[in-house]
Amino acid sequence: MIIQELIKNQVTGNKVVLYMKGTPDFPQCGFSANAIGILRACGVSDPYTVNVLEHPELRQGIKEYASWPTIPQLYVNGEFVGGSDIMVEMYQSGELKKLLEKTTA
């Protein structure tokens, strides 16, 4: 499956990957805006992002890849972290910042 191989290469080839609606400068939904804001608050200035609105095959493919039905989706060091709600919880507890700090260590 070509799309699944592309996704695997994206999530394993970049330390921090966010599949989102829109771009970091122009998010197209509140959840994506929240996700990019959280990453920035954690010190991630330039995550690898994929605008699923420009790539419908990726939009569906990423849901299947992680068995997670919603966008945005965050991957750190090749591992699925979660969506917006999980990012909020992890950010509030400090767990996300610790996880992200390991990517620069």
N, CA, C and O atoms as a GROMACS GRO file, in nm:
protein
  420
    1MET      N    1   0.084  -0.119   0.000
    1MET     CA    2   0.000   0.000   0.000
    1MET      C    3   0.088   0.125   0.000
    1MET      O    4   0.159   0.150   0.097
    2ILE      N    5   0.084   0.200  -0.106
    2ILE     CA    6   0.175   0.313  -0.123
    2ILE      C    7   0.152   0.421  -0.019
    2ILE      O    8   0.249   0.474   0.036
    3ILE      N    9   0.028   0.457   0.011
    3ILE     CA   10  -0.001   0.565   0.105
    3ILE      C   11   0.046   0.528   0.245
    3ILE      O   12   0.097   0.614   0.317
    4GLN      N   13   0.030   0.403   0.285
    4GLN     CA   14   0.077   0.360   0.416
    4GLN      C   15   0.230   0.366   0.426
    4GLN      O   16   0.284   0.398   0.532
    5GLU      N   17   0.299   0.335   0.317
    5GLU     CA   18   0.445   0.345   0.315
    5GLU      C   19   0.489   0.491   0.327
    5GLU      O   20   0.585   0.522   0.398
    6LEU      N   21   0.419   0.580   0.259
    6LEU     CA   22   0.448   0.723   0.267
    6LEU      C   23   0.432   0.773   0.411
    6LEU      O   24   0.519   0.842   0.463
    7ILE      N   25   0.322   0.737   0.473
    7ILE     CA   26   0.296   0.778   0.611
    7ILE      C   27   0.405   0.723   0.703
    7ILE      O   28   0.458   0.796   0.787
    8LYS      N   29   0.439   0.597   0.687
    8LYS     CA   30   0.544   0.537   0.771
    8LYS      C   31   0.675   0.613   0.754
    8LYS      O   32   0.745   0.638   0.853
    9ASN      N   33   0.709   0.648   0.632
    9ASN     CA   34   0.832   0.723   0.607
    9ASN      C   35   0.826   0.862   0.671
    9ASN      O   36   0.927   0.910   0.723
   10GLN      N   37   0.710   0.926   0.667
   10GLN     CA   38   0.696   1.058   0.727
   10GLN      C   39   0.711   1.051   0.879
   10GLN      O   40   0.784   1.131   0.938
   11VAL      N   41   0.643   0.956   0.943
   11VAL     CA   42   0.646   0.951   1.089
   11VAL      C   43   0.778   0.898   1.144
   11VAL      O   44   0.817   0.933   1.255
   12THR      N   45   0.847   0.815   1.068
   12THR     CA   46   0.975   0.763   1.116
   12THR      C   47   1.093   0.849   1.072
   12THR      O   48   1.201   0.841   1.130
   13GLY      N   49   1.073   0.930   0.970
   13GLY     CA   50   1.181   1.013   0.917
   13GLY      C   51   1.190   1.151   0.978
   13GLY      O   52   1.280   1.228   0.946
   14ASN      N   53   1.097   1.184   1.066
   14ASN     CA   54   1.094   1.315   1.131
   14ASN      C   55   1.068   1.296   1.280
   14ASN      O   56   0.993   1.207   1.319
   15LYS      N   57   1.130   1.379   1.361
   15LYS     CA   58   1.116   1.362   1.506
   15LYS      C   59   0.976   1.396   1.556
   15LYS      O   60   0.921   1.324   1.640
   16VAL      N   61   0.919   1.505   1.506
   16VAL     CA   62   0.786   1.549   1.548
   16VAL      C   63   0.702   1.572   1.423
   16VAL      O   64   0.735   1.656   1.340
   17VAL      N   65   0.593   1.495   1.411
   17VAL     CA   66   0.506   1.503   1.293
   17VAL      C   67   0.364   1.531   1.340
   17VAL      O   68   0.312   1.463   1.428
   18LEU      N   69   0.301   1.631   1.278
   18LEU     CA   70   0.162   1.663   1.309
   18LEU      C   71   0.081   1.660   1.180
   18LEU      O   72   0.105   1.739   1.088
   19TYR      N   73  -0.014   1.568   1.174
   19TYR     CA   74  -0.111   1.566   1.066
   19TYR      C   75  -0.224   1.657   1.111
   19TYR      O   76  -0.285   1.635   1.216
   20MET      N   77  -0.252   1.759   1.031
   20MET     CA   78  -0.346   1.862   1.074
   20MET      C   79  -0.430   1.911   0.956
   20MET      O   80  -0.401   1.880   0.840
   21LYS      N   81  -0.532   1.988   0.989
   21LYS     CA   82  -0.613   2.055   0.887
   21LYS      C   83  -0.560   2.197   0.875
   21LYS      O   84  -0.574   2.278   0.967
   22GLY      N   85  -0.501   2.225   0.761
   22GLY     CA   86  -0.440   2.355   0.738
   22GLY      C   87  -0.290   2.349   0.761
   22GLY      O   88  -0.229   2.242   0.758
   23THR      N   89  -0.232   2.467   0.784
   23THR     CA   90  -0.088   2.479   0.805
   23THR      C   91  -0.064   2.540   0.943
   23THR      O   92  -0.157   2.593   1.004
   24PRO      N   93   0.059   2.535   0.991
   24PRO     CA   94   0.086   2.596   1.122
   24PRO      C   95   0.048   2.744   1.128
   24PRO      O   96   0.000   2.792   1.230
   25ASP      N   97   0.070   2.816   1.019
   25ASP     CA   98   0.036   2.959   1.018
   25ASP      C   99  -0.112   2.986   0.992
   25ASP      O  100  -0.164   3.090   1.030
   26PHE      N  101  -0.178   2.891   0.926
   26PHE     CA  102  -0.321   2.906   0.895
   26PHE      C  103  -0.397   2.776   0.919
   26PHE      O  104  -0.444   2.713   0.824
   27PRO      N  105  -0.410   2.736   1.046
   27PRO     CA  106  -0.486   2.614   1.075
   27PRO      C  107  -0.632   2.631   1.033
   27PRO      O  108  -0.688   2.740   1.044
   28GLN      N  109  -0.692   2.523   0.986
   28GLN     CA  110  -0.828   2.529   0.932
   28GLN      C  111  -0.933   2.470   1.025
   28GLN      O  112  -1.049   2.456   0.987
   29CYS      N  113  -0.893   2.437   1.148
   29CYS     CA  114  -0.991   2.397   1.248
   29CYS      C  115  -0.934   2.428   1.386
   29CYS      O  116  -0.813   2.439   1.403
   30GLY      N  117  -1.022   2.442   1.482
   30GLY     CA  118  -0.979   2.477   1.617
   30GLY      C  119  -0.889   2.373   1.681
   30GLY      O  120  -0.797   2.408   1.755
   31PHE      N  121  -0.914   2.246   1.653
   31PHE     CA  122  -0.832   2.140   1.712
   31PHE      C  123  -0.689   2.144   1.658
   31PHE      O  124  -0.593   2.125   1.732
   32SER      N  125  -0.676   2.170   1.527
   32SER     CA  126  -0.543   2.182   1.468
   32SER      C  127  -0.471   2.306   1.520
   32SER      O  128  -0.351   2.303   1.546
   33ALA      N  129  -0.545   2.416   1.536
   33ALA     CA  130  -0.486   2.538   1.592
   33ALA      C  131  -0.437   2.513   1.733
   33ALA      O  132  -0.328   2.557   1.772
   34ASN      N  133  -0.516   2.442   1.810
   34ASN     CA  134  -0.479   2.408   1.947
   34ASN      C  135  -0.354   2.321   1.949
   34ASN      O  136  -0.264   2.343   2.030
   35ALA      N  137  -0.350   2.222   1.862
   35ALA     CA  138  -0.236   2.129   1.857
   35ALA      C  139  -0.106   2.202   1.824
   35ALA      O  140  -0.004   2.180   1.889
   36ILE      N  141  -0.110   2.288   1.725
   36ILE     CA  142   0.013   2.359   1.687
   36ILE      C  143   0.052   2.458   1.797
   36ILE      O  144   0.171   2.480   1.821
   37GLY      N  145  -0.047   2.517   1.863
   37GLY     CA  146  -0.018   2.607   1.975
   37GLY      C  147   0.050   2.534   2.090
   37GLY      O  148   0.142   2.588   2.152
   38ILE      N  149   0.004   2.414   2.118
   38ILE     CA  150   0.064   2.334   2.225
   38ILE      C  151   0.209   2.298   2.190
   38ILE      O  152   0.298   2.307   2.274
   39LEU      N  153   0.231   2.257   2.065
   39LEU     CA  154   0.368   2.224   2.024
   39LEU      C  155   0.460   2.345   2.039
   39LEU      O  156   0.572   2.332   2.088
   40ARG      N  157   0.413   2.460   1.997
   40ARG     CA  158   0.493   2.582   2.010
   40ARG      C  159   0.519   2.614   2.157
   40ARG      O  160   0.629   2.654   2.194
   41ALA      N  161   0.417   2.598   2.241
   41ALA     CA  162   0.434   2.624   2.384
   41ALA      C  163   0.535   2.528   2.447
   41ALA      O  164   0.597   2.561   2.548
   42CYS      N  165   0.551   2.412   2.387
   42CYS     CA  166   0.648   2.313   2.436
   42CYS      C  167   0.786   2.334   2.374
   42CYS      O  168   0.878   2.257   2.401
   43GLY      N  169   0.801   2.438   2.292
   43GLY     CA  170   0.932   2.469   2.235
   43GLY      C  171   0.959   2.407   2.100
   43GLY      O  172   1.072   2.413   2.051
   44VAL      N  173   0.859   2.346   2.038
   44VAL     CA  174   0.877   2.288   1.904
   44VAL      C  175   0.840   2.396   1.802
   44VAL      O  176   0.722   2.423   1.777
   45SER      N  177   0.942   2.457   1.744
   45SER     CA  178   0.917   2.571   1.655
   45SER      C  179   0.889   2.530   1.511
   45SER      O  180   0.823   2.603   1.437
   46ASP      N  181   0.938   2.414   1.471
   46ASP     CA  182   0.924   2.375   1.330
   46ASP      C  183   0.895   2.226   1.316
   46ASP      O  184   0.977   2.151   1.264
   47PRO      N  185   0.776   2.183   1.361
   47PRO     CA  186   0.743   2.040   1.344
   47PRO      C  187   0.718   2.010   1.196
   47PRO      O  188   0.685   2.099   1.118
   48TYR      N  189   0.735   1.886   1.159
   48TYR     CA  190   0.698   1.842   1.025
   48TYR      C  191   0.546   1.830   1.025
   48TYR      O  192   0.489   1.751   1.101
   49THR      N  193   0.480   1.908   0.941
   49THR     CA  194   0.334   1.905   0.938
   49THR      C  195   0.284   1.862   0.801
   49THR      O  196   0.349   1.884   0.698
   50VAL      N  197   0.168   1.798   0.801
   50VAL     CA  198   0.104   1.755   0.678
   50VAL      C  199  -0.039   1.808   0.680
   50VAL      O  200  -0.116   1.778   0.772
   51ASN      N  201  -0.074   1.887   0.580
   51ASN     CA  202  -0.209   1.941   0.566
   51ASN      C  203  -0.296   1.836   0.498
   51ASN      O  204  -0.288   1.818   0.376
   52VAL      N  205  -0.378   1.766   0.575
   52VAL     CA  206  -0.459   1.658   0.520
   52VAL      C  207  -0.568   1.710   0.427
   52VAL      O  208  -0.624   1.633   0.349
   53LEU      N  209  -0.599   1.839   0.435
   53LEU     CA  210  -0.700   1.895   0.344
   53LEU      C  211  -0.649   1.901   0.201
   53LEU      O  212  -0.727   1.899   0.106
   54GLU      N  213  -0.518   1.908   0.184
   54GLU     CA  214  -0.458   1.910   0.050
   54GLU      C  215  -0.434   1.769  -0.004
   54GLU      O  216  -0.408   1.751  -0.123
   55HIS      N  217  -0.444   1.671   0.083
   55HIS     CA  218  -0.414   1.532   0.044
   55HIS      C  219  -0.521   1.439   0.098
   55HIS      O  220  -0.502   1.377   0.202
   56PRO      N  221  -0.635   1.427   0.029
   56PRO     CA  222  -0.745   1.343   0.078
   56PRO      C  223  -0.704   1.197   0.104
   56PRO      O  224  -0.756   1.134   0.196
   57GLU      N  225  -0.612   1.144   0.024
   57GLU     CA  226  -0.569   1.006   0.044
   57GLU      C  227  -0.492   0.993   0.175
   57GLU      O  228  -0.500   0.890   0.242
   58LEU      N  229  -0.416   1.095   0.211
   58LEU     CA  230  -0.347   1.094   0.340
   58LEU      C  231  -0.445   1.112   0.455
   58LEU      O  232  -0.428   1.054   0.562
   59ARG      N  233  -0.547   1.192   0.433
   59ARG     CA  234  -0.647   1.216   0.537
   59ARG      C  235  -0.711   1.085   0.582
   59ARG      O  236  -0.729   1.063   0.702
   60GLN      N  237  -0.746   1.000   0.487
   60GLN     CA  238  -0.803   0.871   0.520
   60GLN      C  239  -0.696   0.773   0.565
   60GLN      O  240  -0.716   0.695   0.658
   61GLY      N  241  -0.582   0.777   0.497
   61GLY     CA  242  -0.474   0.683   0.526
   61GLY      C  243  -0.419   0.696   0.667
   61GLY      O  244  -0.385   0.596   0.730
   62ILE      N  245  -0.410   0.820   0.717
   62ILE     CA  246  -0.354   0.839   0.851
   62ILE      C  247  -0.451   0.787   0.957
   62ILE      O  248  -0.408   0.739   1.062
   63LYS      N  249  -0.579   0.796   0.930
   63LYS     CA  250  -0.678   0.740   1.024
   63LYS      C  251  -0.663   0.589   1.034
   63LYS      O  252  -0.677   0.532   1.142
   64GLU      N  253  -0.636   0.525   0.922
   64GLU     CA  254  -0.616   0.380   0.920
   64GLU      C  255  -0.481   0.343   0.981
   64GLU      O  256  -0.470   0.242   1.051
   65TYR      N  257  -0.379   0.423   0.954
   65TYR     CA  258  -0.244   0.394   1.002
   65TYR      C  259  -0.241   0.383   1.154
   65TYR      O  260  -0.180   0.291   1.210
   66ALA      N  261  -0.306   0.477   1.221
   66ALA     CA  262  -0.304   0.480   1.367
   66ALA      C  263  -0.428   0.417   1.431
   66ALA      O  264  -0.437   0.405   1.553
   67SER      N  265  -0.523   0.377   1.348
   67SER     CA  266  -0.652   0.332   1.400
   67SER      C  267  -0.711   0.439   1.492
   67SER      O  268  -0.764   0.409   1.600
   68TRP      N  269  -0.700   0.563   1.447
   68TRP     CA  270  -0.748   0.678   1.523
   68TRP      C  271  -0.835   0.760   1.428
   68TRP      O  272  -0.789   0.798   1.321
   69PRO      N  273  -0.961   0.789   1.464
   69PRO     CA  274  -1.055   0.845   1.368
   69PRO      C  275  -1.047   0.994   1.342
   69PRO      O  276  -1.114   1.044   1.251
   70THR      N  277  -0.968   1.068   1.419
   70THR     CA  278  -0.974   1.213   1.407
   70THR      C  279  -0.839   1.274   1.371
   70THR      O  280  -0.733   1.213   1.387
   71ILE      N  281  -0.847   1.397   1.324
   71ILE     CA  282  -0.732   1.481   1.292
   71ILE      C  283  -0.743   1.602   1.383
   71ILE      O  284  -0.854   1.654   1.397
   72PRO      N  285  -0.638   1.651   1.444
   72PRO     CA  286  -0.498   1.623   1.420
   72PRO      C  287  -0.449   1.496   1.489
   72PRO      O  288  -0.512   1.440   1.578
   73GLN      N  289  -0.332   1.453   1.441
   73GLN     CA  290  -0.263   1.339   1.502
   73GLN      C  291  -0.117   1.375   1.518
   73GLN      O  292  -0.054   1.427   1.425
   74LEU      N  293  -0.063   1.347   1.636
   74LEU     CA  294   0.076   1.378   1.666
   74LEU      C  295   0.157   1.250   1.677
   74LEU      O  296   0.115   1.152   1.739
   75TYR      N  297   0.275   1.252   1.615
   75TYR     CA  298   0.372   1.142   1.624
   75TYR      C  299   0.504   1.201   1.672
   75TYR      O  300   0.548   1.305   1.625
   76VAL      N  301   0.566   1.133   1.767
   76VAL     CA  302   0.696   1.174   1.818
   76VAL      C  303   0.789   1.054   1.812
   76VAL      O  304   0.758   0.947   1.864
   77ASN      N  305   0.902   1.074   1.747
   77ASN     CA  306   1.000   0.965   1.730
   77ASN      C  307   0.936   0.839   1.672
   77ASN      O  308   0.968   0.728   1.715
   78GLY      N  309   0.848   0.857   1.576
   78GLY     CA  310   0.787   0.744   1.507
   78GLY      C  311   0.670   0.681   1.576
   78GLY      O  312   0.608   0.589   1.523
   79GLU      N  313   0.637   0.729   1.696
   79GLU     CA  314   0.528   0.670   1.775
   79GLU      C  315   0.407   0.762   1.777
   79GLU      O  316   0.421   0.884   1.791
   80PHE      N  317   0.290   0.704   1.763
   80PHE     CA  318   0.165   0.779   1.773
   80PHE      C  319   0.145   0.824   1.916
   80PHE      O  320   0.148   0.743   2.009
   81VAL      N  321   0.124   0.954   1.935
   81VAL     CA  322   0.100   1.010   2.069
   81VAL      C  323  -0.049   1.024   2.092
   81VAL      O  324  -0.100   0.982   2.196
   82GLY      N  325  -0.121   1.085   1.997
   82GLY     CA  326  -0.264   1.102   2.012
   82GLY      C  327  -0.316   1.222   1.936
   82GLY      O  328  -0.244   1.283   1.856
   83GLY      N  329  -0.441   1.253   1.962
   83GLY     CA  330  -0.505   1.366   1.900
   83GLY      C  331  -0.505   1.487   1.992
   83GLY      O  332  -0.432   1.491   2.091
   84SER      N  333  -0.587   1.583   1.958
   84SER     CA  334  -0.590   1.710   2.030
   84SER      C  335  -0.620   1.693   2.178
   84SER      O  336  -0.555   1.755   2.262
   85ASP      N  337  -0.719   1.611   2.211
   85ASP     CA  338  -0.757   1.595   2.352
   85ASP      C  339  -0.645   1.533   2.435
   85ASP      O  340  -0.622   1.574   2.548
   86ILE      N  341  -0.577   1.437   2.378
   86ILE     CA  342  -0.465   1.374   2.448
   86ILE      C  343  -0.349   1.472   2.461
   86ILE      O  344  -0.281   1.475   2.564
   87MET      N  345  -0.326   1.551   2.356
   87MET     CA  346  -0.221   1.652   2.363
   87MET      C  347  -0.248   1.752   2.475
   87MET      O  348  -0.157   1.790   2.548
   88VAL      N  349  -0.374   1.794   2.490
   88VAL     CA  350  -0.411   1.888   2.596
   88VAL      C  351  -0.380   1.827   2.733
   88VAL      O  352  -0.318   1.892   2.818
   89GLU      N  353  -0.424   1.704   2.754
   89GLU     CA  354  -0.401   1.637   2.882
   89GLU      C  355  -0.252   1.623   2.911
   89GLU      O  356  -0.206   1.650   3.022
   90MET      N  357  -0.176   1.581   2.810
   90MET     CA  358  -0.033   1.561   2.830
   90MET      C  359   0.039   1.695   2.852
   90MET      O  360   0.134   1.702   2.929
   91TYR      N  361  -0.008   1.799   2.784
   91TYR     CA  362   0.051   1.932   2.802
   91TYR      C  363   0.025   1.984   2.944
   91TYR      O  364   0.115   2.035   3.010
   92GLN      N  365  -0.098   1.969   2.989
   92GLN     CA  366  -0.134   2.019   3.121
   92GLN      C  367  -0.058   1.946   3.233
   92GLN      O  368  -0.028   2.005   3.336
   93SER      N  369  -0.029   1.819   3.212
   93SER     CA  370   0.044   1.741   3.313
   93SER      C  371   0.195   1.759   3.303
   93SER      O  372   0.268   1.718   3.393
   94GLY      N  373   0.243   1.820   3.194
   94GLY     CA  374   0.386   1.836   3.172
   94GLY      C  375   0.450   1.718   3.100
   94GLY      O  376   0.568   1.723   3.065
   95GLU      N  377   0.372   1.614   3.079
   95GLU     CA  378   0.424   1.493   3.016
   95GLU      C  379   0.465   1.516   2.871
   95GLU      O  380   0.565   1.461   2.825
   96LEU      N  381   0.389   1.598   2.798
   96LEU     CA  382   0.420   1.621   2.657
   96LEU      C  383   0.552   1.697   2.642
   96LEU      O  384   0.633   1.664   2.556
   97LYS      N  385   0.572   1.797   2.724
   97LYS     CA  386   0.697   1.874   2.717
   97LYS      C  387   0.817   1.783   2.743
   97LYS      O  388   0.919   1.794   2.675
   98LYS      N  389   0.806   1.694   2.841
   98LYS     CA  390   0.914   1.600   2.870
   98LYS      C  391   0.941   1.509   2.752
   98LYS      O  392   1.056   1.485   2.716
   99LEU      N  393   0.834   1.458   2.691
   99LEU     CA  394   0.848   1.371   2.574
   99LEU      C  395   0.915   1.445   2.460
   99LEU      O  396   1.004   1.390   2.395
  100LEU      N  397   0.875   1.567   2.435
  100LEU     CA  398   0.930   1.645   2.326
  100LEU      C  399   1.074   1.687   2.353
  100LEU      O  400   1.153   1.698   2.260
  101GLU      N  401   1.110   1.709   2.478
  101GLU     CA  402   1.247   1.744   2.512
  101GLU      C  403   1.342   1.630   2.479
  101GLU      O  404   1.459   1.654   2.447
  102LYS      N  405   1.294   1.508   2.486
  102LYS     CA  406   1.378   1.391   2.453
  102LYS      C  407   1.414   1.390   2.305
  102LYS      O  408   1.514   1.330   2.267
  103THR      N  409   1.333   1.454   2.221
  103THR     CA  410   1.362   1.454   2.077
  103THR      C  411   1.480   1.542   2.044
  103THR      O  412   1.544   1.524   1.940
  104THR      N  413   1.511   1.637   2.131
  104THR     CA  414   1.624   1.725   2.105
  104THR      C  415   1.747   1.687   2.185
  104THR      O  416   1.853   1.748   2.170
  105ALA      N  417   1.733   1.585   2.269
  105ALA     CA  418   1.846   1.543   2.353
  105ALA      C  419   1.944   1.459   2.274
  105ALA      O  420   2.045   1.415   2.328
   0.00000   0.00000   0.00000
